[in-house]
């Protein structure tokens, strides 16, 4: 693991979308968002149709896709 990818364990979790660790990477702290019980980076939690961030928005799940309303 490179220095910039080091996160604090055991608090760090893998993002359900990109599989990278959520947490502090030596430069910034990423807020963990949850949808359907799974953790996501705030920039990875996007609509599967339009690819816009859904952080703080109303969403639904249809056919295993995350869709903004």
C-alpha positions in Angstrom: 0.0 0.0 0.0 1.3 3.4 -0.9 1.7 6.1 1.8 -1.2 8.2 0.3 -3.5 5.2 0.5 -2.9 4.5 4.2 -6.1 4.7 6.2 -6.7 4.2 9.9 -7.8 0.6 10.6 -10.1 -0.8 12.0 -12.4 2.2 11.4 -11.9 2.2 7.6 -14.3 0.2 5.4 -14.3 -0.5 1.7 -16.7 1.5 -0.5 -19.4 -0.7 -2.1 -18.9 0.9 -5.5 -15.1 1.4 -6.0 -13.9 -1.0 -3.3 -11.3 1.6 -2.1 -11.0 2.2 1.7 -13.2 4.9 3.2 -11.5 7.2 5.7 -8.4 9.2 6.0 -5.9 8.7 3.2 -3.2 11.1 4.4 -4.6 14.1 2.6 -8.3 14.2 3.4 -11.0 12.6 5.4 -13.9 11.2 3.4 -17.3 11.1 4.9 -18.9 7.6 4.8 -22.5 7.6 3.4 -24.7 4.5 3.6 -27.4 3.3 1.2 -29.1 -0.1 1.5 -26.9 -0.9 4.5 -23.7 -0.5 2.4 -20.9 2.1 2.9 -19.9 4.5 0.0 -17.5 7.4 -0.5 -19.6 10.6 -0.7 -18.4 11.0 -4.3 -19.2 7.3 -5.2 -22.8 7.4 -4.1 -24.3 8.5 -7.5 -27.4 7.8 -9.5 -26.9 4.8 -11.8 -28.9 6.5 -14.5 -27.6 10.1 -14.6 -24.4 9.7 -12.6 -25.2 12.7 -10.4 -24.3 12.6 -6.7 -27.3 11.6 -4.6 -25.8 12.6 -1.2 -28.6 14.2 0.8 -31.2 13.5 -1.9 -34.3 11.3 -2.1 -33.4 8.1 -3.9 -35.0 4.7 -4.7 -33.7 1.3 -5.6 -35.0 -0.3 -8.8 -33.7 -3.5 -10.3 -30.7 -3.3 -8.0 -29.9 0.2 -9.3 -29.7 3.4 -7.2 -31.9 6.0 -8.9 -32.5 9.7 -8.0 -36.1 11.0 -7.8 
